[in-house]
Amino acid sequence: MPELIVNLDNESTTQSLGIALSELIKIGDIILLEGEMGSGKTFLARSIISNLLEEKYKGIEIPSPTFTLVQEYNCKQFILGHADLYRIKSSNELEALGIDNILERGPVLIEWPGKIKNFYENDTLEIKFKNINEKKSIELTNIRGWKKRINLIKSDHNG
């Protein structure tokens, strides 16, 4: 059961949610981004990443990691990883991505997380993108360690 549901009336709502989330992310956090292709996973990830980047990196292109599988970004307080597991077939491939290494130095945003969902014991937030009757929304669910942080953003968003 989600702790918070945010209706996505426009891109600025997604952008502001990304900014709010970015201010709560800590080293070792895992953010699971689930939804159909084109649902807004990468758009939300870009919002989070761009708000966390060091000033000298502001304005850089933030590509989808579909082909590279993992991108790393130098942020103000940590390294942030952005992974896309759509093409991953086995846990051996997961280990080769170096997500463990990133989690020691920062958080990781993971698109298509089905293969990794219960792989780690880190604080984990699940974000599901929904599209029902042409109405888009995001469901935020505390998997581990995010309950208080979700409550901090409830007052800023409908739910």
Backbone hydrogen bonds in HBPLUS format (Angstrom, degrees):
<---DONOR---> <-ACCEPTOR-->    atom                        ^
c    i                          cat <-CA-CA->   ^        H-A-AA   ^      H-
h    n   atom  resd res      DA  || num        DHA   H-A  angle D-A-AA Bond
n    s   type  num  typ     dist DA aas  dist angle  dist       angle   num
A0003-GLU N   A0140-LEU O   2.84 MM 137  5.94 139.2  2.00 150.5 161.4     1
A0004-LEU N   A0140-LEU O   3.28 MM 136  5.16 154.3  2.35 144.1 146.3     2
A0140-LEU N   A0004-LEU O   2.77 MM 136  5.16 171.2  1.78 161.1 164.3     3
A0006-VAL N   A0138-ILE O   2.85 MM 132  5.22 161.9  1.88 152.9 158.8     4
A0138-ILE N   A0006-VAL O   2.86 MM 132  5.22 150.9  1.94 143.7 153.4     5
A0008-LEU N   A0136-LYS O   2.83 MM 128  5.25 167.4  1.85 132.3 135.1     6
A0013-THR N   A0010-ASN O   3.18 MM   3  5.61 137.5  2.37 106.5 116.9     7
A0015-GLN N   A0011-GLU O   2.84 MM   4  6.10 160.4  1.88 152.3 158.6     8
A0016-SER N   A0012-SER O   2.88 MM   4  6.02 160.4  1.92 143.2 147.6     9
A0017-LEU N   A0013-THR O   3.01 MM   4  6.21 152.4  2.09 144.4 152.0    10
A0018-GLY N   A0014-THR O   2.91 MM   4  6.17 156.5  1.97 150.3 156.9    11
A0019-ILE N   A0015-GLN O   3.02 MM   4  6.35 151.9  2.10 147.8 155.3    12
A0020-ALA N   A0016-SER O   2.98 MM   4  6.21 162.0  2.02 146.1 150.8    13
A0021-LEU N   A0017-LEU O   2.86 MM   4  6.10 163.0  1.89 155.0 159.5    14
A0022-SER N   A0018-GLY O   2.90 MM   4  6.03 156.2  1.96 144.3 151.3    15
A0023-GLU N   A0019-ILE O   3.26 MM   4  6.51 140.4  2.42 145.1 153.5    16
A0024-LEU N   A0021-LEU O   2.91 MM   3  5.31 159.4  1.95 114.3 121.2    17
A0029-ASP N   A0026-LYS O   3.14 MM   3  5.68 163.2  2.17 136.1 136.7    18
A0108-VAL N   A0029-ASP O   2.91 MM  79  6.38 150.3  2.00 152.8 161.8    19
A0030-ILE N   A0123-ASP O   2.87 MM  93  6.23 152.4  1.95 157.6 166.3    20
A0125-LEU N   A0030-ILE O   2.93 MM  95  6.40 156.2  1.98 160.1 167.6    21
A0031-ILE N   A0108-VAL O   2.90 MM  77  6.27 163.3  1.93 160.0 162.4    22
A0110-ILE N   A0031-ILE O   2.77 MM  79  6.05 166.7  1.79 172.3 170.5    23
A0032-LEU N   A0125-LEU O   2.79 MM  93  6.12 163.5  1.81 164.3 169.3    24
A0127-ILE N   A0032-LEU O   2.75 MM  95  5.88 163.0  1.78 165.3 169.9    25
A0033-LEU N   A0110-ILE O   2.77 MM  77  5.77 174.8  1.77 155.0 153.1    26
A0034-GLU N   A0127-ILE O   2.83 MM  93  6.10 174.7  1.83 166.0 167.6    27
A0129-PHE N   A0034-GLU O   2.75 MM  95  6.09 161.0  1.78 158.0 164.1    28
A0039-SER N   A0036-GLU O   3.13 MM   3  5.42 144.7  2.26 137.3 132.3    29
A0044-LEU N   A0040-GLY O   2.99 MM   4  6.17 163.2  2.01 154.6 157.6    30
A0045-ALA N   A0041-LYS O   2.98 MM   4  6.23 163.1  2.00 149.6 155.0    31
A0046-ARG N   A0042-THR O   2.83 MM   4  6.02 157.9  1.88 149.6 155.1    32
A0047-SER N   A0043-PHE O   3.09 MM   4  6.36 150.9  2.18 142.8 150.4    33
A0048-ILE N   A0044-LEU O   3.00 MM   4  6.35 159.9  2.04 155.7 160.5    34
A0049-ILE N   A0045-ALA O   2.86 MM   4  6.07 174.0  1.87 159.1 160.7    35
A0050-SER N   A0046-ARG O   2.83 MM   4  5.84 170.2  1.84 150.3 153.8    36
A0051-ASN N   A0047-SER O   3.26 MM   4  6.29 150.2  2.35 139.5 146.3    37
A0052-LEU N   A0049-ILE O   2.97 MM   3  5.21 135.3  2.17 104.8 117.6    38
A0053-LEU N   A0049-ILE O   3.06 MM   4  6.19 130.9  2.31 155.0 168.8    39
A0076-LYS N   A0052-LEU O   2.91 MM  24  6.09 156.7  1.96 178.4 172.2    40
A0054-GLU N   A0074-ASN O   3.39 MM  20  6.51 164.4  2.41 141.9 137.6    41
A0057-TYR N   A0054-GLU O   2.90 MM   3  5.50 155.2  1.97 119.9 128.0    42
A0058-LYS N   A0055-GLU O   3.08 MM   3  5.25 160.2  2.12 108.7 114.9    43
A0060-ILE N   A0057-TYR O   3.16 MM   3  5.85 152.5  2.23 143.7 142.2    44
A0069-LEU N   A0065-PRO O   2.69 MM   4  4.86 137.5  1.87 136.5 142.8    45
A0084-ASP N   A0069-LEU O   2.86 MM  15  5.11 152.4  1.94 142.2 148.3    46
A0071-GLN N   A0082-HIS O   2.89 MM  11  5.19 155.0  1.95 139.6 147.7    47
A0082-HIS N   A0071-GLN O   2.85 MM  11  5.19 152.0  1.93 153.0 158.2    48
A0073-TYR N   A0080-LEU O   2.83 MM   7  5.16 148.6  1.93 145.7 156.1    49
A0080-LEU N   A0073-TYR O   2.92 MM   7  5.16 161.2  1.95 146.1 152.5    50
A0075-CYS N   A0078-PHE O   2.93 MM   3  5.30 146.9  2.04 153.5 163.0    51
A0079-ILE N   A0105-ARG O   3.35 MM  26  5.78 160.2  2.39 129.3 130.9    52
A0081-GLY N   A0107-PRO O   2.95 MM  26  6.30 170.9  1.96 153.1 155.9    53
A0109-LEU N   A0081-GLY O   2.79 MM  28  6.15 161.2  1.83 150.5 152.2    54
A0083-ALA N   A0109-LEU O   2.77 MM  26  6.13 167.5  1.79 169.8 172.0    55
A0111-GLU N   A0083-ALA O   2.80 MM  28  6.10 172.0  1.81 157.1 156.3    56
A0085-LEU N   A0111-GLU O   2.99 MM  26  6.19 175.9  1.99 151.3 150.4    57
A0088-ILE N   A0085-LEU O   3.10 MM   3  5.14 159.7  2.14 107.9 114.3    58
A0094-LEU N   A0090-SER O   3.28 MM   4  6.70 148.5  2.39 139.5 148.4    59
A0095-GLU N   A0091-SER O   3.08 MM   4  6.38 159.4  2.12 151.4 154.3    60
A0096-ALA N   A0092-ASN O   3.27 MM   4  6.55 149.1  2.37 142.0 149.8    61
A0097-LEU N   A0094-LEU O   3.04 MM   3  5.40 150.6  2.13 108.4 117.3    62
A0098-GLY N   A0095-GLU O   3.39 MM   3  6.01 161.4  2.43 114.4 118.6    63
A0102-ILE N   A0098-GLY O   3.16 MM   4  6.56 156.0  2.22 150.7 157.1    64
A0103-LEU N   A0099-ILE O   2.91 MM   4  6.16 162.4  1.94 156.9 161.5    65
A0104-GLU N   A0101-ASN O   3.31 MM   3  5.41 140.4  2.48  97.4 107.8    66
A0105-ARG N   A0102-ILE O   2.82 MM   3  5.26 143.8  1.95 111.6 122.8    67
A0106-GLY N   A0102-ILE O   2.72 MM   4  5.80 125.3  2.02 151.2 167.6    68
A0116-ILE N   A0113-PRO O   2.81 MM   3  5.35 160.4  1.85 126.5 133.3    69
A0117-LYS N   A0113-PRO O   3.07 MM   4  5.78 123.8  2.40 161.9 172.0    70
A0119-PHE N   A0116-ILE O   2.91 MM   3  4.99 169.3  1.92 122.8 123.6    71
A0124-THR N   A0144-ARG O   2.63 MM  20  4.99 135.4  1.83 129.7 144.9    72
A0143-ILE N   A0124-THR O   3.01 MM  19  5.26 154.3  2.08 152.1 153.8    73
A0144-ARG N   A0124-THR O   3.12 MM  20  4.99 158.4  2.17 140.7 138.7    74
A0126-GLU N   A0141-THR O   2.91 MM  15  5.08 179.5  1.91 158.5 158.4    75
A0141-THR N   A0126-GLU O   2.83 MM  15  5.08 161.9  1.86 153.1 158.2    76
A0128-LYS N   A0139-GLU O   2.91 MM  11  5.05 161.0  1.95 144.2 149.2    77
A0139-GLU N   A0128-LYS O   2.82 MM  11  5.05 156.9  1.87 143.5 151.4    78
A0130-LYS N   A0137-SER O   2.81 MM   7  5.19 175.5  1.81 155.2 156.2    79
A0137-SER N   A0130-LYS O   2.99 MM   7  5.19 154.3  2.06 138.4 141.0    80
A0132-ILE N   A0135-LYS O   2.98 MM   3  5.28 150.7  2.07 152.2 144.7    81
A0135-LYS N   A0132-ILE O   2.95 MM   3  5.28 157.7  2.00 112.3 119.7    82
A0150-ILE N   A0146-TRP O   2.83 MM   4  6.01 156.3  1.89 163.2 169.3    83
A0151-ASN N   A0147-LYS O   3.12 MM   4  6.40 157.6  2.17 147.1 153.1    84
A0152-LEU N   A0148-LYS O   3.15 MM   4  6.47 136.6  2.35 138.6 149.6    85
A0152-LEU N   A0149-ARG O   3.15 MM   3  5.09 127.9  2.44  92.3 105.7    86
A0153-ILE N   A0150-ILE O   3.07 MM   3  5.48 137.2  2.26 106.9 117.8    87
A0154-LYS N   A0150-ILE O   3.16 MM   4  6.38 124.6  2.49 144.1 159.2    88
A0156-ASP N   A0153-ILE O   3.11 MM   3  5.42 142.2  2.26 106.6 117.1    89
A0157-HIS N   A0154-LYS O   3.23 MM   3  5.39 149.5  2.33 104.3 112.8    90
